[in-house]
């Protein structure tokens, strides 16, 4: 997986199709995901570099429950790439 802004954008688009909101917040916390008030939210430390953001999202996405039948072809391709890496 390449560490480019395009890769990060593809991961964020995949999460968007999974109805997750990606937020970048300031703080001293470990990156991860959480569900707030029945809303699916992924919270990342805004001080993470590009490589850290991509690696964190690539670690989170396989843990999510995904109905790949509702995803676009591009999103499924991104999801398959992440699963192949894991």
N, C-alpha and C positions, 0 to 999 in steps of 0.2 A: 504494500500500500504506500503510495507516495504522500509525502507530507507537504501538501499544497493547499492553498485557499480553496481550490476547486473541490478537493477531496472533502474538506470540512463542510463546504456548501452541500455536497451530495449527502453527507451524513445528516446534516440538519434538515434537508428536504425529506429524507427517509423518516426521520422522527416526526416531521410535520404530517406526513401521510398516515403515521400511526397515531395521530392526534395528540402528540406530545408537544409541549412548548419548551423551547430551549432558552434558558436565561443565564446570563453571565453576571454574577454578583461578586461584590467585594467582601472579603472576610478571611478568617483563618479557619478554613474547614477543608475536609477532604472532598474532592469532586465526587459526584455521584448523582443519583436520581431519587426523586421522592414524589409522592402523590399528595397534593395539598387540596383539601376540601373537594374531593372527588374530581379534581383536575389533574391531568397528567403533566407533570413539570419536571424537566431535567435541569438541575442547577449545577453550573460549572463555575469554578473560581475564575474571575475575570483576569487574573494575573498569570494564568497559565499561558505558556507559549503555544504556538500553532501545533507543534508536535504533541504536546501534552493534551490539548483539546481533542485532537484526532484520536489519540490512544484511549482517552477516557471514554469518548463516545463509542469507540469500537469495542470497549470492554462492557459497556452498559447494554448496548443493543441486543446482543445474544441472550441476555437475561430477561428481556421483555417478552410478553406473550404476543405473538404476531400472527395475524391472519393474512398470509401472503396472497390470498386470492383477491383481496381488495386493493393491493398495491399496483402501481403502474409498473410497466416493464422495466424502466430505468431504476425504480426503487427496489424491485426484486433482484436486479442485477447487483446493486449495491449491497443488499442483504446477503446474497450468495457469496459475494467477495468477503464480507465480514465473517461469515460462518466458515469459509475456507481458511481464513487466517486463524480462527480460534482453535 
